[in-house]
């Protein structure tokens, strides 16, 4: 049973954080979750997207907050795509 569990948990974890526009909440959650998982040595892919169409600009306050981290995120939000959900 332990070997079976080890194989199950050896798969890559893909997390998708979703909010409306992908300019504030999901961006910050993505960065925080990625940092928390890395701190616990949990290998995972973390990304974020929004449900609204159109690429909206990230507010200056969020850019400033994220600049304090190692996050390299685009300055525009992105819309969630079917492939994102399938991969997560």
N, C-alpha and C positions, 0 to 999 in steps of 0.2 A: 504494500500500500504506500509506503514512503516513497518508493521509486516512482510510482504513478503520480503522486502529488508533486514530486520534484519535476517531472516532465511537464505537468500542468502549469506550474508556476515558473518554469523556465521560459515560457513564451513571453514575447514582448508585450508590455502593457501599453495600450494606446488610450489616452484620455483626451476627450474633446470637451472644452468648457464653452458653453453657448449662452449668449444673452441677446439683446435686441440688435444693437448696432456694432458690437465688437470694437468699441472705442474706450470703454472704461472698465466695467465690472469683469467681463470675461478676460480682458487683457491682464488686469491686476491679479485675478485668480490664477491665470495660467502661470504667471511668473512666480507667485507665492507657492503654488502646488509643485512646480518644477523644483524649486529650492528645497521645499520640505522633503520631497521624495529623494533628492540627491543627498540631503543631510542624513537620511536613513539608509543610504546605499541601496535604494530601490530603483532598478533600471526601468524607466518608463519614458514614453514619448508623450509630451503634453502640448496641445495646440488649442487655439480658440477661434471662434467664428461667431457671426451674428445672423439672426433670422431675417433682418431687413435687407432689401435690395439696395444697391448703390454703395459705393465706397465712401464712407464718411471720415473726416479728418479727426485724429485723436486730439482731444483738448490739451492745451499747454500744461495744465496741472498734472495730467496723467503722463505726458512726455517727461516732465520734470521728475516725477516720482519714479518712473521706469528708468530714467537716466542714471539713477543711483544704484541700479542693479546691473548685472552683466547681460541683461536681455537685449537682443538685437531684433526688435520687432518693427514692422513697417509703420509708417506714419498714417496709414489708412486702414480702416477696418475692412474685414473681408466677410463675404456672405458664406454661410455654411452650404456645402454641396453634398449631394447624395453619397459620394465616395468618402467624405469625411465621417459620416455617420456609420457607414459600413465598416470602416477601418477602426473605429473607436469601440 
